[in-house]
Amino acid sequence: MMRKKLDILYVTHDSLLEGIGMSQIVPVVIGLSKAGWQVGVISCEKSPETMPLQKVLADEGISWEILKFGKVGAIGGLGRLIRIYLKLPNARAHHCRGDLAATACALRLRSNILWDVRGLWIDQKLVIGSINKNLMIVWLARKLEWVASISASAVTTLTKAVYPILKKRNHRVSKFHHVIPTCTDLKKFAFKDKMPVERSLLLSGVFNDYYDLPKTKSFISELKKVTPIIVTWCHGLESKRTTLGVGEDVIKILKQDEMPTEVSKASFGLAICKTNIGDSLAGVMPTKIAEFLAVGRPVLVSEGIGDLEELLLTTKTGVILRESNSIAIGELIQLLEDPGTPQRCRALAESHFSMEIAIQKYDKIFRILLKKF
């Protein structure tokens, strides 16, 4: 139970204990606390093993309201919204991760809402199949987005590409907008200026139905014909898959704090998403991309993922897979053989994917919302 008066409450219907929570949410709340704010967080947890993280947050002066995650799917999501609504502590400002969190705050008439848009939520859920295409459910989910848009004092998105789509769908969305992508701790994901002697591809994290596994398999198969390469898939316990079936040679289950070492062993990373999934792709920025770039490793991605095409091509840090595997493979090998590639990758991570810079941006947003300078 939170007793102290909070400046900022971070509100999320997801878990802090899983990969995204540990890599994105926990560093942000700790960073804001270190910046001098009284910070709290409310989340929905699947695991009862919360004590280690409770101690970490408490040592930083952060209050944590823990709710049950409950069921998956639309009914489960509604249940989480209701639980957050009923247990929502008050604060001077509310950092709302996604539509459910922002709607819960709006319904409780909370003020100074930062709507942290982690992509087009309902569109993404429909693609990965966690919400069925029932017309009533889709209508309700879009209403959540609308409520979030009209209630938010400020908006952050993972990409600049998705903001015009939000404006088109929700005409009253705030003009106080910043792009803050998924970021990484540049100290944990330390720069390695030398490529591994043996070429290796790391498939990092969870691969849900947003990813195009047949296309990934085709690319890896053709790549192995051109150059010797070891393919490793590393994922956390939250992954529902036990195999990808794309040609992986090694499968490992690792914790988040074990990933920096694994990424540093790789020659490059990969994220091939489905390209026929409409507007939702514009809001995507996979965390794994930031982690590879931070270590100094190039990435290969499919077309249309957020702002990645512009970022990677202008900095010569990645390859865009279009129709031809062979062209992409040729471009990839050129990057792997270029001794300047690691430094360019790190430079992009430092300028665009730094968690330290992201925290500074959030701090500035809350200083403006709360008129504290």
Beta strands, then each sheet from edge to edge (+ up, - down):
strand 1: 6-12
strand 2: 39-45
strand 3: 63-68
strand 4: 91-97
strand 5: 113-117
strand 6: 154-157
strand 7: 177-179
strand 8: 200-204
strand 9: 230-235
strand 10: 250-253
strand 11: 268-271
strand 12: 299-302
strand 13: 318-321
sheet 1: 3+ 2+ 1+ 4+ 5+ 6+ 7+
sheet 2: 10+ 9+ 8+ 11+ 12+ 13+
end
